[in-house]
Amino acid sequence: EKVEKKISETFYYNYEDLCSRPFVTEDSGIPINLLTLEHSFGYDCMRTVNLSMMDSQTLLYIAGNYVVLLDLKAKSQSYLRSSSNGGIGVITAHPTKQYFAVGEKGRKPNLIIYEYPSLRPYRILRGGTEEAYVSADFNNSGTLLASVGSSPDYMLTIWDWKQEKIVLRSKAFSQDVYKVTFSPDNEEQLTTSGTGHIKSIPGKIISKAEWALEILYLKGTYFLYSVVVLTCYFLLVLKVISGAEWGNLLLWEGGLIKVELCRTGRKPCHSGPVSQLILDEGELVTVGKDGFIRVWDIEAVDAADTVDETGLLEIEPMNELLVGKTVNLSFMVKIHDRGQPIWYAQDANGALWKLDLTFTNITHDPECLYTFHSGKIEAMSVSPVTYLMATTALDRSVRIYDFISKSQLSEMKFKQGGTALTWAPRVVNPKGGLIAVGFEDGVVRIIEVYDPKGLAIVAGRANIGKAEMNLKQAFKPHTTAVTALAYERNGDVLATGSKDKTVFFFAVEDKYEPIGFICVPGPVQALQWSPPSHEKSTLLILCENGFALQVPTPHPEEESTVSTYEIKNLPTQCFHFYSIKSRIKVNNCPLEEEIARREEKRKEKEKAKLEWIKQQQEMGTEVEEEPEEESEEEEPLPPLYIPEEPSPILCGFYSTPGKFWLSLGGYDSGFLYHCTFSPNEHQDDIEKRQDEPFEVIPMEETDDNPIHQISFCTSRLLMFCGMQNGALRVYPLRDKDLSANTLKEYWSFNVHDNDYGQIRGISSSYDDRFLITCGGDGNIFAFNILSPEAVHKELKAKIPSPRSGLEKEKAAEDIEDPNAYSIEKARQRKEYEQIMKEAEDKKNKKREEISALRQEFLSLLRKNQELPKHMQLHREVHM
């Protein structure tokens, strides 16, 4: 009998051999440590499960391509990299907390078991799924690990993980699976749950190497085909309790729903989906997206049965805790600290909570440990004078961070979500204490950032916090979401762009005054003013639908009586991108050149044939047909292709006056396009224009992964690119200019989530020491940029001092109503009201005149009546 080789208990892998590293173009000389992770500020709270505890002080969660270990006591972080460079799908802790499993994403990803606290890779499980792990769970004794993969295979795998062996493989389901769970009481039983199903798998361990099971599909109810089951739990063999989307609990038995549980008065168990079920010390704990945690009598739940044809049974919880009215709980974990149970909860609205569920008279109130943005970061900007950054998102918050002290300093909440943000340049505010933020309802807010310690002491005011924000001004230039904000280089004008296809200009003074707006042919994607190196100050306007425009700086006019802010006569140059991608490359040369080459070849053949005929005639030889040469077959030329829907412009920037670079998505991704505005503008119908770029640079590996963000360091020696797949690229530039040669060599690293972590903001600090990125995965990363010389001095962020007299100022009037009039509509309304008032005044004047005439007429009638009869005028007498 063949003796199976066992993996030694003391065997470990080398982390340095395992973790993924940046890609650097060969022989480029770019240092591999060009960027190193300094700190992770965000938290991907929208993941269904993104929280694990290793001990009472260490939280574990996923941030893009990193696993973050957060020390709650020291408030410090340590990191583990994805080994695949494809991201991380799932984390789960071993029951003993000696190990934790990290399920990767990517082509045939690994499931890696790390030892804790050494963080050494202990085991690597291979071949469990094709593209990504979505859930994993250790059994209660910790000997087995169950994992489930994503599409296309949805593979359920049970591992003897210490020996890196697959015990069993089976397709879990044909649709998305969210969770796999071992029963805590019966280690030979597990469930999977997800879109349209719960699957109960009772099994039996025959030997250490074998696992026998019978798969039971639960069916027989009218709604199961459409329900999404987020969580479920075992009670007994073939008896399962699950949470429903509408907030009730469903008790299953023998593959059918036995009873639906609700609260007294048919109120749901939770107002909204039940996100987690936990069996804790003989009690059933339910976690709801309504912010409630409720504890139920497990015996009452287990014995529940229908009492009438409705199938409902009313039951009340033994205890309940409201964590918060705006809290959206998605997952909880429990740990013991000095023998006392402590719970940590993940809040999908952007927070981590510490909870006490003892329900005694000394129970502690819920404690919010950290707050974060919820969902994708919409915009980010870095201070022009110090190590501060500002961010905003659709969660309606604006936040200020200090990336030297690695902390969030301040948060300000609004009624609508933030969609655009820029830090005012030094020329506008030398202290660096002003930010402009655009919101989804079209409002722009000017916000001051200041150190509250610099305020004069005012009675009743406590100086709390390291930084504070003050609303300086709010105005509404747009009717839909603000997408771009840009200050003119001299700081005189602020331009705001929106999805409503307008660009509005404001004179930058102590109070921003509207200059006017222009209409553009598409939703605004980006705005950029020409740099100081350009002679004239012009604004580059990029629209989503392939249009680029250039306009000069508009100047404030004297108070006009015109009923609109629209600027009609602003000189505008337009560029309408016309796809040339299908003509760019054939046999590694442009299509036009290939056509010319083939035509030249055909002419040469024709010429050689005529010369041969002439030679034959001179020799007196009868001209016969020229022997046919074997013609080398050439590939047929590809057909020209123009996408029906224009490729979206993703980002762009000025090169020289009147010229600019564009990065496009869709069909036209894969290149940077150099474009120019035509000097002879013909504006008859800009929709029919077909403007082609005059130069293209192919960008490696970007056909299906376009560049969404481009920025430069202040010295302009590095170009930073944020990719759709969450990767970060850095191109060293020669002579601070772009060319096909300079963009051949680059440094690249996957940092944000590869599936939904598209980089939405990228910027270097004012002194080029740090790089900040933010993404669609809710993560914010700060990186150290390799400096040419080592700098040992301690760096510190300086929070701007407040304006003199700020504490005595009356609060600025905000615009909270999303249906409030925009500046233009308000002016039109005012003009309309003025016209109506003038019309009413005119009517009133006429009424007064008529009334006076009537009085005069009545007076004449009276005088007529007083005359003797023979002198009276009769009413029917006409003059």
Buried (B, 14 or more C-beta within 10 A) or exposed (E): EEEEEEEEEEEEBEBEEBBBEBBBBEEEEBEEEBBEBBBBBBBBBBBBBBBBBBBBEBBBBBBBBBBBBBEBEEEEBEBBBBBBBBBBBBBBBBEEBBBBBBBBBBEEBBBBBBBBEEBEBBBBBEBBBBBBBBBBBBBBEBBBBBBBBBBEBBBBBBBBBBBBBEBBBBEBBEEBBBBBBBBBEBBBBBBBBBBBBBBBBBBEBEEEEEBEBEEBEBEEBEEBEEBBBBBBBBBEEBBBBBBBBBBBBBBBBEBEBBBBBBBEEEEBBBEBBBBBBBBBEEBBBBBBBBBBBBBBBBEBBEEBEBEEEEEBBEBEBEBBBEBBEEBBBBBBBBBEEEEEBBBBBBBBBBBBBBBBBBEEEEEEEBEBBBBBBBBBBBBBBBBBBBBBBBBBBBBBBBBBBBBBBBBBBBBBEBEBBBBBBBBBBBBBBEBBBBBBBBBBBBBBBBBBBBBBEBBEEEEEEEEEBBBBBBBBBBBBBBBBBBBBBBBBBBBBBBBBBBBBBBBBBBBBEEEBEBBBBBEBBBBBBBBBBBEEEBEEBBBBBBBBBBBBBBBBBBEBEEEEEEBEBBBEEBEBBBBBBBBBBBBBBBEEEBBEEBEEBEEEEEEEEEEEEEEEEEEBEEEEEEEEEEEEEEEEEEEEEEEEEBEEEBBBBBBBBBBEBBEBBBBBBBBBBBBBBBBBBEEEEEEEEBEEBEBBBEBBBBBEBBEEBBBBBBBBBEEEEBBBBBBBBBBBBBBBBEEEEBEEEBBBBBBBBBBBBBBBBBBBBBBBBBBBBBBBBBBBBBBBBBBBBBEEEEEEEEBEBBBBBBBEEBBEEEEBEEBEEEEBBBBBBBBBEEBEEEEEEEEEEEEEEEEEEEEEEEEEEEEEEEEEEEEEEEEEEEEEEEE
